[in-house]
Structures are given as C-alpha cells and as structure tokens.
Amino acid sequence: MVSKGELGVSYLVAVGVVLFGVFSVGMLFPTEVTRSRSILGLSMGIMIAGSFLVTGIGLARSTLDDERVWRVAGWSTLGLGVPTLIAVFVLLLVPSLLKGIGWRSLILVNIAAGGVVGVLVGSLLELRAEHERTRTLNQRNTVFLRLFRHDIRTSVNLIRGHLELVVNGGETPLKSADVIHDHLAHIERLSDAANRLDDLESMVETEPVNLGVLVRDRIDGIQHSTDAATVETDIDETYVAANDLLSSVVDNLLRNAVEHGSTGNEPEADGGPWLRVTVEPTDRGDAVRLRIEDDGPGFTDAELAVHADSGATETALQHSDGVGLWLVRWIVDAYDGRVDIENADDGGAVVTVTLPRADGPPPSASAAESTPPAAENAELAQSR
C-alpha cells in the first residue's frame, strides 16, 4: 500500500515534470502563446519547475515522516491553487487588465511561483515542527536517563546492603527479603517505563477512548489490590482522543495517589489512603478533565517548580524525584492535552489531566472495545 509520504513526493515530482514540460515546449517552440519576448519568464518558470523536482527528491530522502511530507504537498497545492483562481477571476471578469502584455506566460509563471512559495512555507513549518519534536525527544531522553541512573543506583545499593546484612547476620532475613523484593519490583517498573517511551515514540494515531470506563476499571483494580483504600468518584462516561497509552496515565496517577496517601484525612478512610477521582467535560465542552486528589503529604516545592507549566524542564538544581509524572506529561502532550499539579488547601496532592474530547466510539468498534486492555500497563507507577 502506498503511504501518504510516497504520494506527496510523487505529487511534487509530477508537478515539477509537468511544469518543466510546459515551459520547455514554450522555449523550444515559440508560438503566439509563448512569444520570444517571454523567454525570461519562461526561463524563470523552468527554474521553478526544477525546484519542485528537487523538493520532491529531497523529501523522499529526508527523515520527515509521511504526515509531514503530505502536509508539504498540501501547501504546494494551496500555492498553486490561489494564483490559478486569481487568474481565472481576472480572465473572466476584467480581461482588459491583460491587454498589451504577455499575460499567458505571466500567469503561468505566477502560478508556478505560487506553488514554490507553498512548498517553501510548508517545508519551513514542518521542519520547525520536526525541530521541536527532536528537542522534546532529547529532553525526554535526558530526564529519563538521569532518573533511571539515579533510581537504579539507589535500588542496587540498597539490595547490596541488605544482602550483606543477611550474610553477616545483622538484619532479619524476612525484613531484608521484603526490601529486596520491593526494589527489584521498582527496577522492573523502570524497565516497563522505558517500553512505554518506545511506544510513545511510535505513536502516530489516536481514536476515541471512553475515559470514564477506563478510570472505573482501573479504580476497581486498585481497590481489589488495596483493600484499605477509599475512593470517592464522580465520573462521566465521555470519550477522549487517545489510545492504549492512556491506561499508563491513569495507572500512574492512581497508584501514585494510593502509595503516597496518608493514614487518611477522612474519617471513613479507616486508616488507609483516601482518593477523590472526577471525570467531567470542561465548561467549553471541547475537552475532558480527569482530576485525582489524595490525602498524602502533597508535592514538594521542587516537584511543583519542575512541573509548573507545559514547558516543564529539569536542571541540575531543580529536578523531579521520579519518572511517573514525566511519563504522564509526555503521553498527555502527545495527545495535545495538558497536565497541572498542585497541593490542595487542606493537604494532599492534586493532579489534573485535560484531554481533547472525542465525538464517540470508533465506527467499527463498540464502546467496550474502545477501552484499552486493563492488564498490560498495570505496573507502571513510579515514586514522585
């Protein structure tokens, strides 16, 4: 099957070949339509036609993905179409403006030039977007590798220390075994997080996903595995533009809230963590908001500073404590959504995820099928 990128390249090359043929014939066989006094214009036209060929060949050899190449072809179509429509308008309504000039060659050159402008504008926009994507990927790699090295080093040192304590008889084997098991599980979750980053890099499409059903499913899983957790919910069944990676977002946020919950600020919490989860459309109705609040100690000042806005970055003096929130942010950013974090007035952390709203389930799938698999990403939560 031919891809969009191949179609875009073929289109640009074909336009270049057609324009080159038209102007070459005009130069080799001057007629009443292409007088010799229009040689300069025809020469410029041939150069413009050549630029289409060069652009098409260059895009075919570039690293731009198919969607970007297709959009460049779209811009070239717009560039060709606008001067063509203007020329038709002038010919039909005010032909007197064209008397006494070599208007045929002039129109051809203007149309071709419009196409070149469209190609240039499209190429610049897509190259700029590609630059931003590369910058974001570099940030992801830098942040993840720093946190990965830190967490791996910490876990390995603790495992080594407890093994030495057991060997030397300085610690009860059962307690050391629990610590070792916890840190081995943490290392495994880091590996899962790396896999999610690979999935994010290859993500190219979204589809309607029932966020309400997904959140309820994940809450049921949390309550089955953590009997002491109390979860208050206010969930609307609304669809968002996402894919299977959305389950990683919900998993991370819910498990972080449970793991960092306190002994309970609510009397009915029975000493366990307490959460409030809401899913509702925004006031404008074009997005859906997922809000998760816990009763734990809240975010540190450093965490709030790092994730203060959508352009969050890490520095040597100001950094996050784990990859969980970064994974959430990177996935939500890929959906053109937004992540906001804050501390509640009465204590506890609040995370709000805003995602673009979708019209409904996929045409070929039922609402149940639009919900991502529940088990695949169940162990992704990281420490904040």
C-alpha positions, 0 to 999 in steps of 0.5 A: 500500500502506498503511504501518504509520504510516497504520494506527496513526493510523487505529487511534487515530482509530477508537478515539477515534470509537468511544469518543466514540460510546459515551459520547455515546449514554450522555449523550444517552440515559440508560438503566439502563446509563448512569444520570444519576448517571454523567454525570461519568464519562461526561463524563470518558470523552468527554474521553478519547475526544477525546484519542485523536482528537487523538493520532491527528491529531497523529501523522499530522502529526508527523515520527515515522516509521511504526515509531514511530507503530505502536509508539504504537498498540501501547501504546494497545492494551496500555492498553486491553487490561489494564483490559478483562481486569481487568474481565472477571476481576472480572465473572466471578469476584467480581461482588459487588465491583460491587454498589451502584455504577455499575460499567458506566460505571466500567469503561468509563471505566477502560478508556478511561483505560487506553488514554490512559495507553498512548498517553501512555507510548508517545508519551513513549518514542518521542519520547525515542527520536526525541530521541536519534536527532536528537542522534546525527544532529547529532553525526554531522553535526558530526564529519563536517563538521569532518573533511571541512573539515579533510581537504579543506583539507589535500588542496587545499593540498597539490595547490596546492603541488605544482602550483606546484612543477611550474610553477616547476620545483622538484619532479619532475613524476612525484613531484608527479603521484603526490601529486596523484593520491593526494589527489584519490583521498582527496577522492573517498573523502570524497565516497563517505563522505558517500553512505554517511551518506545511506544510513545515514540511510535505513536502516530494515531489516536481514536476515541477512548471512553475515559470514564470506563477506563478510570472505573476499571482501573479504580476497581483494580486498585481497590481489589489490590488495596483493600484499605483504600477509599475512593470517592468518584464522580465520573462521566462516561465521555470519550477522549482522543487517545489510545492504549497509552492512556491506561499508563496515565491513569495507572500512574496517577492512581497508584501514585495517589494510593502509595503516597496517601496518608493514614487518611484525612477522612474519617471513613478512610479507616486508616488507609489512603483516601482518593477523590477521582472526577471525570467531567467535560470542561465548561467549553465542552471541547475537552475532558478533565480527569482530576485525582486528589489524595490525602498524602503529604502533597508535592514538594516545592521542587516537584511543583517548580519542575512541573509548573507549566507545559514547558516543564524542564529539569536542571541540575538544581531543580529536578523531579524525584521520579519518572511517573509524572514525566511519563504522564506529561509526555503521553498527555502532550502527545495527545495535545492535552495538558497536565497541572499539579498542585497541593490542595488547601487542606493537604494532599496532592492534586493532579489534573489531566485535560484531554481533547474530547472525542465525538464517540466510539470508533465506527467499527468498534463498540464502546467496550472495545474502545477501552484499552486492555486493563492488564498490560500497563498495570505496573507502571507507577513510579515514586514522585 
